[in-house]
Amino acid sequence: MKILMLSRNPGLYSHKRLIEAAVGRGHTIECIDTLQVYMNIATNNPQIRYKGKPIEHYDAVIPRIGASITMYGLAVLRQLETMGVWSVNNSLAIGRSRDKFRTFQLLARKGIPLPVTAFGHSTKDTDDIIDMVGGAPVVIKLLEGTQGLGVVLGETHVSARSVIEAFREVNVNILVQEYIKEANSTDIRCLVVGGKVVASMKRTGPTGDFRSNLHRGGTANSEKITLKERSLAIRCASIMGLNVCGVDMLRTKRGPVIMEVNSSPGLEGIETSTGADVAIKIIEYIEENAKHHKKRKHKLIV
């Protein structure tokens, strides 16, 4: 099978592991810089090119699109989909997942437990927004932030209001969420592949930091999850339409609540802490589903 990976940095642990797993199972895989791809739109002959050469005859694409290039990355992925290339996660699902509030709206509609979350535009309503989520302390998040960047704890009403107003002054969209003290700077990450949780870990933030992200200096350990947590992770992936994703949740007094669904989850922390070979699981999933996609496409052509 011929696999394409869209990534700006093939040297990252996750990307190297996916390449190793693909090659180890006898596949050809090429990693290209998403921002160096260009394309044209033609009714009968759409094209996509890289360094002067056409990108063609690929069976599957692994989109590892950074949050900072979401718009362009999704345009490239949609072009590949238009040309009949099967994607591990499709462009529509990735687009949904990159908007945190849209994600919460979709999950809430299906009854998924979530932290109380508010979203507004006018700073005139800041005090009411803070009250809507239960009052200070509150967590303030950039709508499209990743890896714990753009996440601030407003410990008092006054400090929370100042942070919210500062973000809005520079026209940045934010969410305001209830602060769940009993989580104690710890969350659970479940890695879902093809409707199954293939690995799970507990992440704990460094001393003095309420964020648990490993990129912010947190630690990770393998964690046995409950049946309810497993079911929630699988349901979230299904609702979002994601075949491969990381589902983050907090354990609260009222049960687990979902914090995020990540369409390009890192593999280093979860593979290192659990010993699971997640990369192989992803490649195996590609083998099975790209093959079926190719058969269906052939039948339609015939």
Secondary structure, DSSP 8 states (H G I E B T S, - for coil): -EEEEE-S-TTSHHHHHHHHHHHHTT-EEEEE-GGGEEEE--SS--EEEETTEE----SEEEE---GGGHHHHHHHHHHHHHTT-EESS-HHHHHHHHSHHHHHHHHHHTT-----EE--S-GGGHHHHHHHTTSSSEEEEETT--TTTTEEEE-SHHHHHHHHHHHHHTT--EEEEE--GGGTTEEEEEEEETTEEEEEEEEE--TT-----GGGT-EEEE----HHHHHHHHHHHHHHT-SEEEEEEEEETTEEEEEEEESS--SHHHHHHH---HHHHHHHHHHHHHHHHHHHHHHHH-
